[in-house]
Amino acid sequence: MQAKRTKRSRIRAAKVTAGHGHKKKNRGAGNRGGRGKSGSGKRGDFKLMKLTNGGKRYIGKHGFTSIKGEVKAINLSELQKGLDSLVKLGKISLSKDIYEIDLGALGYKKLLSKGDVYHKINIKTSFATPNAIKKIEEKGGKVILPE
């Protein structure tokens, strides 16, 4: 049977230098070529190797920034849940059982069709799915889109 021995690294950890020679040798950022990503200049190949990510170069510019903006959308179900509270807050109006909603004023650009419609709703929005328009018009409402 093999005798139990403490690992060498654990023994060394208790010592002052932990296997790094003299006390002054293993200290400071200078021993590591600088802190973080510094020192990866002309001859800093070792750090560059560490910084490459799966064969892709880590340093430098890559690709481009898309100018396409994010379109914030809302489902009919979410809109249906918050109708009464939005009327109380004064963000939408209610006249003759018809809710008048401007989605742009609420911060939304697109109306999606998930959920059911229970009230007459007139909605002004930038974009709407065909299904959402159909559901609202079936209940006697209107969707006003820009031309």
N, C-alpha and C positions, 0 to 999 in steps of 0.2 A: 504494500500500500504506500502511496506517495505521501510524504510528510507535508504538512501544511506550512507554507511559508508566506510571510507578508510580501506583497509585491514590492519590487525595488522602487517604483515611483512613489509609493506611499512612505517608504523609509526616507527617501530623498526629500519629500515634501516637508518633513519635520526639520530638516537641516536649513541653515541660513541661506546657502547658495542653491540648493535643490539641483545639484548636478551641472551648474552653469559656470564652474570655475570660481574665479575671484568674485568678491561681492560687487565690485564696481562694473563688472562686464555686462550684466543682463539688466539694464535699467534704461528708462527714458525712451522718447520717441526716436531719437537719433539712431538707436540700435535697430530700429525697424524701418528706417528710411522715411521717417516722418509720420504724422498722425493721419489716419484715414486714407484718402486717395492721393495725398500729396506724395511727391517723390516718384510719380509715374511719368517722368519726362522722357528725354531722348533715350536714356539707357536704363529706364526703369521697367525692363521687360518682365521681371518677376511679378510685379504688381499688375501689369497689364494682363498677364496670363490669369491672375486671380479674378480680375474684374470682368473678363469676357464672360458673356452669359450664353452658354450653350452654343458656342461657335459664333455668336453675334458680337460685334464690337460694342463695348459698353461706352467708350469715350467717343465724343463727336456728335454731330447732328445727323438725324435719320428721319426720313419721311417728310411729311408736310402736315400742317394744321388745317383741318377741314373747316370751311366757312359755313357749313350747313348747321343751322340752329336747331335746338331741341324743341319739338312741338309738344306742349303740355296738353294732355288729353284728360277727359272726364267721361265716365260711363253714365248712362241713364239711371242706373240703380243708385249711384252715389248722389246724383242730382236730386233724385226723387226723395231720398232720405233727408236731405237738408233743406227742402223747400220752405217749411214753416219757420225754421230758425233764420234763414236768409231774409224772409219777409220781415221778421222782428228786428233784424239788424239794419234793415232798410237797403239791402244790397240788390234786392229784386222787388218788383211791385206786383200786387194782386188786384185785378179789377174785373168784376163780373165773372168770377170763377176762372179767370184766365191769368196764368202766371206769365209775366213779361221778364225775360232773362237776357242779359247781355253777357255772354261768356267771356268776352274780352275784358270787361270791367272786373270780372272775378279772377282773371289771370289765366284763363284757359283759351286754347286756340282750336281744339278739335273735340267734337262730340262723338262718342262711341256708343254702340247699340246694346251693350250688355245690360240686362235688366228689363223691367216692364214699366210702362207709362200708365199712371192712374188718373192724371189730371190733364186739362187742356193747357198746353204750354206753347208760348211763342218765344222762340230762341233766336238770337242774333249771334252768329258765330262765323269764324273764318273757314273752318272745314267741318264736314260731318259725313259719316258713312251713310251709304244708301239705305241700309237697314234701320239706322237711327231716324232718318227722315221719314221712312215709311211708318215706323211705330208712332211717331208724334202726329203725323197726318191722319192716322187711323183714329186717334182720339180727338180729332178736331183742332189740332194745333198747327203751327207753321214753323218752318225753319227758314230764316233769312240769311242767305249767303251773299258775299260780295260778288260783284259781276266781273 
